[in-house]
Amino acid sequence: AGSVCLLIQTILPCLLFAPSKSSLLLKGGTDADFAPPVDFFRFTFLHYAKLFGMSVSVERVSRGFFPKGCGEVALSVEPVRSLTPVNITERGHITKITVCVYMCGTLPSSLGERCLHT
């Protein structure tokens, strides 16, 4: 399955400078090897995108894993005339850590529990 997040990273510059709002439903892998998972994109990338003046929303409709894929992500992008320059030189303080384990197929739930508590 192709990574939905890699696809978003590829098309985002074009959508940001499009003449009107863009709304897409993308299908593929939401949690794929060698690509950012959709939750990283939603909770980390979009935070920084907002600092640059981007108005982008990503909603995970369903998860999709390799090799089958079949995940769905709704992407909405408001166009901009220009991006705001930012200066991010300080890392800041860690205020929260969230750990999530997602599993699919016939894997035993004990495996997820073990991952979560390791």
N, C-alpha and C positions, 0 to 999 in steps of 0.2 A: 504494500500500500504506500502511496506517495504521502509525504508529510503535508498536512494542511498548513501548519505553521510556516514551513519553508515557502509554500506557495504564497501565503499572506505577505511574508517579507519581500518576496519578489514583486508582487503587484501593488503593494502599498504606495510607493512613490508615484505611480501612475494615477491611482485613485485619489491621492491627496490633491493633485493638481488638475483633476477632471473638472468639467464645466458644471457638474451638479452632483448631488449626493449619490453614493453608490451603496447598494445593498446586494449582497451575494450569499448564497448557500453553498458552501464548499464541502465536498465529500472526499474522505480518504482517511489516513492515519492521524489520529489526534495525539497519540503517545507512541512515537516511532523511534527506533534506534537512530543515533547520530543526528537528531533534530530536537529543537526545544519542544517540550510537551505543551499542550494547550493551556494548562494551568499556569505555567511559567509565563507564557505570553499574556494571559489575562491579568495576572496579579503582579508581574514585575515589569515587563516591557511596556504595557499600556500606562503604567504609572509615570514612566519617564517620557513616553510619547506625549502625554498631557503637558508636561513641562515645556515642550517644544511648540505647544499650541495646537496639537493634533486632537481632533475629536473623532475617536475610533472606538467602536464597541465590538467585542467578540463574545458571543454566547455559545457555549458548548451545548449542542442539541443532544448528541450521543457520542460516546467514546468509540474509537476504532483502533485496533491493534494489528500489528504485523502478524501474519502476512495478508489477512483478509481485508483489513481496513474497515470500511463501512461506517466510519464516524462522520458526524455532520457538525459543522460550525457555521453559525450565522455571523456574517461580517457586515458592519455598517461604517461608512467613512464619509465624513463631511469634508468638502473641499476647503482648501486654504489658499490664500494669495501668496503667503510666505510663511516660513517657519521662524519661531522666536529663538534667538541664540540663547544658550544657557551655559553656565559655568558650574560644573559639578566637580569640585575639587576635594570635598570632604565626604567620607564614607557615611557618616552619621552613626546613630546608635541602633543596635538591634532591639526592636520593641516587641517582636513576636516571632515565634517559630511554629509553623504548622506542618505536621507530617501526615501524608495521606498515602495509603496503599490501595492500588486498583488492581483487580484481578479479573480474569475472564476464563471462559472455557471450563475445563474439568479439574482445574487446580484445587487442591483441598484448602478450605478456609484457614486451616491451621498454619499453612505456609504464610499467608498474609499476616496472621497474628504474630508469627515468629519474626517476620521482617519489621513489623511495627515496633516490637519491643527489643530489638537488637541495637 
